[in-house]
């Protein structure tokens, strides 16, 4: 990760919790290279622990993404 890029193998090496979404919604409104809107929302459960999760990301430019992850 020192190169500023997180690859899938690097992420898998962290042994993350993996959930299964029961709801997934995506809204994508492309406008220009630096001005667009992408909204992704999902919720579901984590098998084995039965924990619930909610995930939301809002991206308005390529240089900024707001991410929320809630696990309970």
N, C-alpha and C positions, 0 to 999 in steps of 0.2 A: 504494500500500500504506500510505500515511500514515493512511488511515482505519481501519486494522486489519483490512481485508477484502481477501483475495486473490481476484480474479476470474479466470475462465478466460482472457480476453484478456490480462490482466497476466501470467499464468503462461506463456502461449504466447509472449509477447514476450521471455521469458528464454531461448527456444530450448532447452528441456529435452531430455534424451535420453528416447526413448520405447521402452518394451519391450513384448514380447508374452508374456503369461502362458501357460505350459503347464499350470499348476495354480492354481486359485483356490478358496478355501474361505471361507465367511462364516457366522458364528454370531451370532444376534441374539436376546437374551433380554430383552424389554422388561418393566420392573416398574413404574416410575413416572417422572415427568418428570426427576428428578435422580438416579435410582438405576436403572441398567440396565447391561447388558453387551453390547458389540459387539466381536467379534474377526474380523479379516480377515487372511488369510494368502495370499500368492501367490508364485510363482517362475516364472522364464522367462528369455528372452534378449533382448538389444538388437540388432535387425537392423543390419547394416552393420559393427558392431564385434565381434559374436559374444560379447559379454560376457554373463555370467549375472547375475541379480539375485534377491534374496529381499526381500520386503516383508511387514511385520507391523504391525498397529495394534490396540491394545487400548484401548477406551473404557469407563470405568465411570461417568463423569458427563459432562455436557456441557462442564464447565469443564476437564476433563483427559483428554488422549489420549496414550498412550505409542506412539511410532512408531519402528520400526527399518527401515532400508534398507541393504542390503549389496549392493555391486556388485564383481565381480571378473572 
